[in-house]
Amino acid sequence: MTSLPNVDLSMMQRCLKLARLALGRTAPNPMVGCVIVQNGEIVGEGFHPKAGEPHAEVFALRQARDRALGATLYVNLEPCSHYGRTPPCADATIAAGIQRVVIGMVDPNPQVAGQGIAKLQAAGIDVTVGVEEKDCQTLNEAFVHRIVQGRPFGILKYAMTIDGKIATTTGHSYWVTGKAARHQVHQLRSACDAIVVGGNTVRQDNPFLTTHGVAPHNPLRVVMSRVLDLPTIANLWQTTVAPTVVFTSPDADLETQKKLVDQGVEVIVLEALTPAAVMRQLYDRGLNMVLWECGGTLAARAIADQCVQKVWAFIAPKIIGGNHTPSPVGELGLTEMTQALSLTQVTTEAVGEDFLIQGYLADQYRAI
């Protein structure tokens, strides 16, 4: 790509900043921000707040009004060209008399996929595509994965000591990491549409699985329990705080099931209770990003079912030791080091007194 004007780069970053204002609330739609510039001045901007609401371009055009005529429109994702819940943004852009459109990335949705760009160009609009493209793809990596792979994007998050333990031999885990790391986890939750745990996590930790006030919304809380050997009083059953769904099997305890339903918990029986089956259910609910905060056994199954694309590993400079203390990932059936699953695009950062390693599972993540 030839060098781009600094204003194009800065305005696209402004689009991304606007898009992030709806973090965790747009599924199954992407996060999109839009800026309209006339003679070097921002005359309109907006973002897509949630599915069913107008798209970012509509808010920006409404704010710009007649000053959109002859202006440049910036948007981090290709304007739609089809009728969905809302009319095509490409049509609105053309009707407003926009002279130039700068796009961060092509929409992978087959209903758009270059058609919006083609429609703008056919109307005589100058179109530039691929500005800050990597940042645009990263912002909407979950949306892209959902569209391309047909399932939500999965993140496995865990906290462990420097010797690889997530709890003591008694199961005690409060707290492996410090306040700064836990705060960052709450921020991560705010970006996700659902959090998945197993029954053992409910029994051992009695978690809330909320954003703890970091964001005004909480993700869907998901529990996988084959026989419903769960406490009938738990923080997750407080459904006025956040919705909870429990996936179980036909062998589940009916009495416990009734007690959960009476508290407002949704219980769904699956013939095959696997991470893949649960992810299909969450896909059908229109979710983009799912956070796995489960123990080692379920984490291993989620990885084996290709339900994990990214890993967030918090490492505390502590040592617990022990031959039978739990680790973050259970049995994967690997017998040689050459079989080890590799992470790619790895980053490391200090978070308070702890460290965070992020990376993509090379065999399960396909960047567009």
NUVO-573488 format. One record per residue (C-alpha): residue number from 1; residue in one letter; x, y, z. Coordinates in steps of 0.001 Angstrom, whole numbers. Example, Ala and Ser with C-alpha at 12.3 -4.5 7.8 and 13.67 -1.06 7.14 Angstrom:
<nodes>
<node 1,'a',<12300,-4500,7800>>,
<node 2,'s',<13670,-1060,7140>>,
</nodes>
This chain:
<nodes>
<node 1,'m',<0,0,0>>,
<node 2,'t',<1219,3491,-804>>,
<node 3,'s',<1784,5896,2043>>,
<node 4,'l',<-1437,7375,3384>>,
<node 5,'p',<-2145,10877,4655>>,
<node 6,'n',<-1775,11195,8429>>,
<node 7,'v',<-5356,12411,8630>>,
<node 8,'d',<-6565,9093,7199>>,
<node 9,'l',<-4678,7166,9853>>,
<node 10,'s',<-5811,9390,12722>>,
<node 11,'m',<-9442,9423,11602>>,
<node 12,'m',<-9466,5617,11300>>,
<node 13,'q',<-8101,5363,14833>>,
<node 14,'r',<-10912,7696,15866>>,
<node 15,'c',<-13366,5261,14244>>,
<node 16,'l',<-11878,2401,16248>>,
<node 17,'k',<-12127,4405,19466>>,
<node 18,'l',<-15794,5130,18786>>,
<node 19,'a',<-16464,1487,17899>>,
<node 20,'r',<-15029,318,21229>>,
<node 21,'l',<-17696,2323,23067>>,
<node 22,'a',<-20056,-576,22318>>,
<node 23,'l',<-17605,-3268,23448>>,
<node 24,'g',<-19416,-6484,24328>>,
<node 25,'r',<-22858,-5252,23216>>,
<node 26,'t',<-23063,-5573,19419>>,
<node 27,'a',<-23245,-9359,18861>>,
<node 28,'p',<-23910,-10837,16396>>,
<node 29,'n',<-22910,-7611,14673>>,
<node 30,'p',<-19394,-6141,14555>>,
<node 31,'m',<-18156,-3045,16371>>,
<node 32,'v',<-18150,-109,13983>>,
<node 33,'g',<-17326,3566,14306>>,
<node 34,'c',<-17687,6302,11696>>,
<node 35,'v',<-16323,9820,11276>>,
<node 36,'i',<-17247,12408,8635>>,
<node 37,'v',<-14746,15158,7823>>,
<node 38,'q',<-15440,18337,5864>>,
<node 39,'n',<-12536,20697,5096>>,
<node 40,'g',<-10425,19212,7878>>,
<node 41,'e',<-13176,19449,10491>>,
<node 42,'i',<-15142,16552,12004>>,
<node 43,'v',<-18771,17337,11225>>,
<node 44,'g',<-20333,14026,12197>>,
<node 45,'e',<-19470,10824,14021>>,
<node 46,'g',<-21159,7830,15573>>,
<node 47,'f',<-20941,4161,16426>>,
<node 48,'h',<-23159,1087,16245>>,
<node 49,'p',<-24539,586,19783>>,
<node 50,'k',<-26127,-2869,19425>>,
<node 51,'a',<-27890,-5209,17008>>,
<node 52,'g',<-31154,-3765,15736>>,
<node 53,'e',<-30004,-172,16244>>,
<node 54,'p',<-28827,2039,13341>>,
<node 55,'h',<-25317,1494,12042>>,
<node 56,'a',<-22426,3865,12726>>,
<node 57,'e',<-22710,5600,9348>>,
<node 58,'v',<-26337,6543,10004>>,
<node 59,'f',<-25517,8277,13297>>,
<node 60,'a',<-22606,10133,11690>>,
<node 61,'l',<-24680,11241,8684>>,
<node 62,'r',<-27493,12424,10960>>,
<node 63,'q',<-25040,14573,12890>>,
<node 64,'a',<-23350,15940,9766>>,
<node 65,'r',<-26654,16745,8020>>,
<node 66,'d',<-26034,18897,4908>>,
<node 67,'r',<-22331,19217,5734>>,
<node 68,'a',<-21928,15621,4537>>,
<node 69,'l',<-22162,16901,963>>,
<node 70,'g',<-18681,16633,-585>>,
<node 71,'a',<-17180,15328,2673>>,
<node 72,'t',<-14996,12314,3446>>,
<node 73,'l',<-16497,9439,5426>>,
<node 74,'y',<-14248,7156,7496>>,
<node 75,'v',<-15461,3778,8748>>,
<node 76,'n',<-13531,784,10100>>,
<node 77,'l',<-15704,-1793,8298>>,
<node 78,'e',<-17097,-1770,4784>>,
<node 79,'p',<-20578,-181,4653>>,
<node 80,'c',<-23335,-2751,4226>>,
<node 81,'s',<-25080,-3032,867>>,
<node 82,'h',<-28100,-5172,1793>>,
<node 83,'y',<-31327,-4840,3745>>,
<node 84,'g',<-31082,-6531,7138>>,
<node 85,'r',<-32603,-5130,10300>>,
<node 86,'t',<-31622,-1722,8920>>,
<node 87,'p',<-31352,-246,5384>>,
<node 88,'p',<-28029,-354,3472>>,
<node 89,'c',<-25450,2135,4716>>,
<node 90,'a',<-23893,2321,1260>>,
<node 91,'d',<-27167,3749,-65>>,
<node 92,'a',<-27365,6325,2740>>,
<node 93,'t',<-23766,7358,2080>>,
<node 94,'i',<-24460,7867,-1624>>,
<node 95,'a',<-27675,9782,-954>>,
<node 96,'a',<-25851,12160,1424>>,
<node 97,'g',<-23442,13225,-1325>>,
<node 98,'i',<-20277,11918,324>>,
<node 99,'q',<-17337,12456,-2033>>,
<node 100,'r',<-14776,10027,-585>>,
<node 101,'v',<-15018,6953,1654>>,
<node 102,'v',<-12069,5516,3605>>,
<node 103,'i',<-12596,1935,4817>>,
<node 104,'g',<-10530,-10,7331>>,
<node 105,'m',<-11346,-3529,6127>>,
<node 106,'v',<-13633,-5468,3826>>,
<node 107,'d',<-16641,-7063,5535>>,
<node 108,'p',<-16222,-10881,5498>>,
<node 109,'n',<-20003,-11357,5607>>,
<node 110,'p',<-20953,-12947,2243>>,
<node 111,'q',<-23957,-10610,2105>>,
<node 112,'v',<-21520,-7697,1846>>,
<node 113,'a',<-17965,-8890,1004>>,
<node 114,'g',<-16998,-6102,-1381>>,
<node 115,'q',<-20495,-5315,-2647>>,
<node 116,'g',<-20712,-2204,-510>>,
<node 117,'i',<-17430,-959,-1944>>,
<node 118,'a',<-18563,-1735,-5485>>,
<node 119,'k',<-21828,152,-4968>>,
<node 120,'l',<-19979,3236,-3691>>,
<node 121,'q',<-17541,3165,-6601>>,
<node 122,'a',<-20359,2719,-9120>>,
<node 123,'a',<-21877,5923,-7728>>,
<node 124,'g',<-18637,7774,-8498>>,
<node 125,'i',<-17349,7921,-4918>>,
<node 126,'d',<-13577,7712,-4398>>,
<node 127,'v',<-12975,4694,-2152>>,
<node 128,'t',<-9803,3824,-205>>,
<node 129,'v',<-9665,402,1476>>,
<node 130,'g',<-7235,-1088,4010>>,
<node 131,'v',<-6391,1884,6250>>,
<node 132,'e',<-5156,607,9642>>,
<node 133,'e',<-6419,-2773,8465>>,
<node 134,'k',<-4607,-4864,11090>>,
<node 135,'d',<-6081,-2857,13956>>,
<node 136,'c',<-9519,-3074,12356>>,
<node 137,'q',<-9278,-6858,12030>>,
<node 138,'t',<-8076,-7232,15614>>,
<node 139,'l',<-10985,-5191,16950>>,
<node 140,'n',<-13507,-7442,15219>>,
<node 141,'e',<-11621,-10745,15289>>,
<node 142,'a',<-14518,-12439,17085>>,
<node 143,'f',<-17051,-11238,14508>>,
<node 144,'v',<-14776,-12353,11679>>,
<node 145,'h',<-14274,-15785,13268>>,
<node 146,'r',<-18023,-16199,13722>>,
<node 147,'i',<-18663,-15365,10063>>,
<node 148,'v',<-15803,-17419,8599>>,
<node 149,'q',<-15830,-20438,10933>>,
<node 150,'g',<-19510,-20551,11875>>,
<node 151,'r',<-18945,-20541,15654>>,
<node 152,'p',<-18078,-17992,18344>>,
<node 153,'f',<-14486,-16971,19021>>,
<node 154,'g',<-13186,-18636,22176>>,
<node 155,'i',<-10715,-17285,24725>>,
<node 156,'l',<-9273,-19457,27479>>,
<node 157,'k',<-8330,-17374,30510>>,
<node 158,'y',<-6564,-18713,33559>>,
<node 159,'a',<-4344,-17554,36395>>,
<node 160,'m',<-1526,-19753,37659>>,
<node 161,'t',<1528,-19629,39862>>,
<node 162,'i',<4985,-19613,38346>>,
<node 163,'d',<5129,-23389,38881>>,
<node 164,'g',<1946,-23918,36889>>,
<node 165,'k',<-703,-24345,39608>>,
<node 166,'i',<-4183,-22810,39616>>,
<node 167,'a',<-5067,-23785,43202>>,
<node 168,'t',<-3737,-25598,46234>>,
<node 169,'t',<-4325,-29306,46888>>,
<node 170,'t',<-7520,-28350,48760>>,
<node 171,'g',<-8811,-26393,45758>>,
<node 172,'h',<-8243,-22992,47385>>,
<node 173,'s',<-7470,-20339,44752>>,
<node 174,'y',<-8217,-16909,46322>>,
<node 175,'w',<-6196,-15204,45063>>,
<node 176,'v',<-3591,-16494,42627>>,
<node 177,'t',<-3042,-13058,41126>>,
<node 178,'g',<-3257,-9507,42432>>,
<node 179,'k',<-5875,-6768,42111>>,
<node 180,'a',<-4502,-5325,38862>>,
<node 181,'a',<-4733,-8682,37091>>,
<node 182,'r',<-8233,-9311,38408>>,
<node 183,'h',<-9302,-5858,37227>>,
<node 184,'q',<-8004,-6685,33748>>,
<node 185,'v',<-10045,-9897,33800>>,
<node 186,'h',<-13160,-7879,34581>>,
<node 187,'q',<-12372,-5678,31578>>,
<node 188,'l',<-11966,-8776,29424>>,
<node 189,'r',<-15341,-10071,30607>>,
<node 190,'s',<-16951,-6800,29539>>,
<node 191,'a',<-15815,-7504,25975>>,
<node 192,'c',<-17261,-11026,25931>>,
<node 193,'d',<-20787,-12203,25271>>,
<node 194,'a',<-20631,-15254,27549>>,
<node 195,'i',<-18428,-16888,30196>>,
<node 196,'v',<-18289,-20678,30508>>,
<node 197,'v',<-17392,-22656,33630>>,
<node 198,'g',<-17858,-26237,34757>>,
<node 199,'g',<-19703,-27548,37769>>,
<node 200,'n',<-16542,-27913,39807>>,
<node 201,'t',<-15829,-24183,39505>>,
<node 202,'v',<-19318,-23460,40863>>,
<node 203,'r',<-18801,-25854,43778>>,
<node 204,'q',<-15256,-24751,44645>>,
<node 205,'d',<-15311,-21004,43947>>,
<node 206,'n',<-18966,-19890,43951>>,
<node 207,'p',<-18071,-17159,41419>>,
<node 208,'f',<-20157,-14195,40290>>,
<node 209,'l',<-18654,-14080,36758>>,
<node 210,'t',<-19623,-10422,36360>>,
<node 211,'t',<-17663,-7363,35278>>,
<node 212,'h',<-17695,-6098,38893>>,
<node 213,'g',<-18771,-2643,37783>>,
<node 214,'v',<-16115,-2201,35081>>,
<node 215,'a',<-18942,-2023,32517>>,
<node 216,'p',<-22688,-1387,32856>>,
<node 217,'h',<-23485,-4782,31356>>,
<node 218,'n',<-22593,-8372,32229>>,
<node 219,'p',<-22087,-11312,29883>>,
<node 220,'l',<-24261,-14401,29823>>,
<node 221,'r',<-23050,-16847,32497>>,
<node 222,'v',<-22849,-20446,31307>>,
<node 223,'v',<-22394,-23585,33390>>,
<node 224,'m',<-21717,-27064,32008>>,
<node 225,'s',<-22771,-29841,34420>>,
<node 226,'r',<-23507,-33376,33297>>,
<node 227,'v',<-25597,-34539,36280>>,
<node 228,'l',<-26359,-31195,37987>>,
<node 229,'d',<-24425,-32056,41144>>,
<node 230,'l',<-24547,-28354,41941>>,
<node 231,'p',<-25399,-26320,45034>>,
<node 232,'t',<-28949,-24992,44898>>,
<node 233,'i',<-27799,-21706,46422>>,
<node 234,'a',<-25012,-19951,44523>>,
<node 235,'n',<-24058,-16518,43228>>,
<node 236,'l',<-24641,-17624,39637>>,
<node 237,'w',<-28301,-18315,40380>>,
<node 238,'q',<-28882,-14630,41191>>,
<node 239,'t',<-30301,-13922,37753>>,
<node 240,'t',<-31318,-10348,38531>>,
<node 241,'v',<-27584,-9564,38384>>,
<node 242,'a',<-26949,-11334,35079>>,
<node 243,'p',<-28626,-14150,33135>>,
<node 244,'t',<-27410,-17704,33671>>,
<node 245,'v',<-27894,-20786,31526>>,
<node 246,'v',<-26939,-24296,32600>>,
<node 247,'f',<-26262,-26936,29961>>,
<node 248,'t',<-26707,-30469,31167>>,
<node 249,'s',<-27394,-34025,29958>>,
<node 250,'p',<-30471,-36296,30034>>,
<node 251,'d',<-29032,-37893,33202>>,
<node 252,'a',<-29365,-34636,35162>>,
<node 253,'d',<-30952,-34550,38595>>,
<node 254,'l',<-34536,-33391,38041>>,
<node 255,'e',<-34993,-31944,41528>>,
<node 256,'t',<-31943,-29698,41164>>,
<node 257,'q',<-33103,-28717,37704>>,
<node 258,'k',<-36467,-27566,39069>>,
<node 259,'k',<-34810,-25553,41856>>,
<node 260,'l',<-32590,-23785,39339>>,
<node 261,'v',<-35476,-22993,37013>>,
<node 262,'d',<-37482,-21634,39950>>,
<node 263,'q',<-34654,-19131,40546>>,
<node 264,'g',<-34765,-17911,36948>>,
<node 265,'v',<-31914,-20054,35629>>,
<node 266,'e',<-32369,-21397,32117>>,
<node 267,'v',<-31596,-25123,31922>>,
<node 268,'i',<-30955,-26769,28548>>,
<node 269,'v',<-30560,-30518,28129>>,
<node 270,'l',<-28182,-31667,25396>>,
<node 271,'e',<-27870,-35253,24210>>,
<node 272,'a',<-24107,-34786,23938>>,
<node 273,'l',<-22785,-32307,26507>>,
<node 274,'t',<-19537,-31184,24899>>,
<node 275,'p',<-17851,-27795,24456>>,
<node 276,'a',<-18552,-28004,20720>>,
<node 277,'a',<-22263,-28593,21339>>,
<node 278,'v',<-22416,-25675,23773>>,
<node 279,'m',<-20633,-23401,21290>>,
<node 280,'r',<-23202,-24319,18634>>,
<node 281,'q',<-25928,-23280,21052>>,
<node 282,'l',<-24165,-19986,21779>>,
<node 283,'y',<-23691,-19383,18051>>,
<node 284,'d',<-27420,-19851,17533>>,
<node 285,'r',<-27973,-17219,20236>>,
<node 286,'g',<-25954,-14772,18139>>,
<node 287,'l',<-22855,-14561,20337>>,
<node 288,'n',<-19474,-13472,18973>>,
<node 289,'m',<-16977,-14002,21797>>,
<node 290,'v',<-16979,-16635,24540>>,
<node 291,'l',<-14637,-16663,27528>>,
<node 292,'w',<-13674,-20007,29053>>,
<node 293,'e',<-12860,-19485,32754>>,
<node 294,'c',<-13102,-23140,33620>>,
<node 295,'g',<-10860,-25670,35338>>,
<node 296,'g',<-8254,-27822,33672>>,
<node 297,'t',<-10473,-30757,32690>>,
<node 298,'l',<-13042,-28660,30832>>,
<node 299,'a',<-10298,-26436,29394>>,
<node 300,'a',<-8657,-29478,27810>>,
<node 301,'r',<-11961,-30582,26311>>,
<node 302,'a',<-12616,-27097,24942>>,
<node 303,'i',<-9184,-27066,23296>>,
<node 304,'a',<-9714,-30566,21881>>,
<node 305,'d',<-13082,-29463,20458>>,
<node 306,'q',<-11398,-26441,18805>>,
<node 307,'c',<-13451,-24053,20915>>,
<node 308,'v',<-10408,-22012,22000>>,
<node 309,'q',<-8672,-19656,19586>>,
<node 310,'k',<-6828,-17405,22018>>,
<node 311,'v',<-5196,-17791,25436>>,
<node 312,'w',<-4891,-15261,28234>>,
<node 313,'a',<-2503,-16694,30825>>,
<node 314,'f',<-1857,-14674,33978>>,
<node 315,'i',<1260,-15824,35807>>,
<node 316,'a',<1882,-14917,39453>>,
<node 317,'p',<5426,-14978,40877>>,
<node 318,'k',<4402,-17518,43513>>,
<node 319,'i',<5200,-21175,44132>>,
<node 320,'i',<2713,-23678,45550>>,
<node 321,'g',<4309,-27013,44658>>,
<node 322,'g',<2617,-30372,45129>>,
<node 323,'n',<2302,-33487,43019>>,
<node 324,'h',<-1473,-33337,42780>>,
<node 325,'t',<-2234,-29625,42671>>,
<node 326,'p',<-4436,-28691,39689>>,
<node 327,'s',<-3019,-27173,36513>>,
<node 328,'p',<-4822,-24917,34002>>,
<node 329,'v',<-5142,-27511,31227>>,
<node 330,'g',<-5941,-31177,31839>>,
<node 331,'e',<-5183,-34253,29763>>,
<node 332,'l',<-4825,-33691,26033>>,
<node 333,'g',<-3340,-37085,25202>>,
<node 334,'l',<-34,-35657,23999>>,
<node 335,'t',<2992,-37908,24595>>,
<node 336,'e',<5839,-36071,22853>>,
<node 337,'m',<7044,-32488,23056>>,
<node 338,'t',<6728,-32222,19275>>,
<node 339,'q',<2961,-32582,19738>>,
<node 340,'a',<2736,-29517,21977>>,
<node 341,'l',<203,-26905,20888>>,
<node 342,'s',<1975,-23691,19944>>,
<node 343,'l',<883,-20121,20458>>,
<node 344,'t',<1479,-17507,17795>>,
<node 345,'q',<1469,-13685,17860>>,
<node 346,'v',<2522,-13914,21499>>,
<node 347,'t',<2674,-10800,23672>>,
<node 348,'t',<3840,-10397,27272>>,
<node 349,'e',<3092,-7574,29674>>,
<node 350,'a',<3448,-6845,33362>>,
<node 351,'v',<123,-6379,35168>>,
<node 352,'g',<810,-5155,38668>>,
<node 353,'e',<3004,-7779,40315>>,
<node 354,'d',<1896,-10435,37800>>,
<node 355,'f',<2463,-11121,34114>>,
<node 356,'l',<43,-11675,31256>>,
<node 357,'i',<903,-13803,28241>>,
<node 358,'q',<-1481,-13638,25297>>,
<node 359,'g',<-1358,-15657,22112>>,
<node 360,'y',<-3390,-17485,19510>>,
<node 361,'l',<-3529,-21260,19274>>,
<node 362,'a',<-1848,-21722,15909>>,
<node 363,'d',<-3954,-24746,14908>>,
<node 364,'q',<-7303,-23217,15890>>,
<node 365,'y',<-7081,-19599,14810>>,
<node 366,'r',<-7395,-18536,11184>>,
<node 367,'a',<-6818,-14863,10591>>,
<node 368,'i',<-8498,-13452,7508>>,
</nodes>
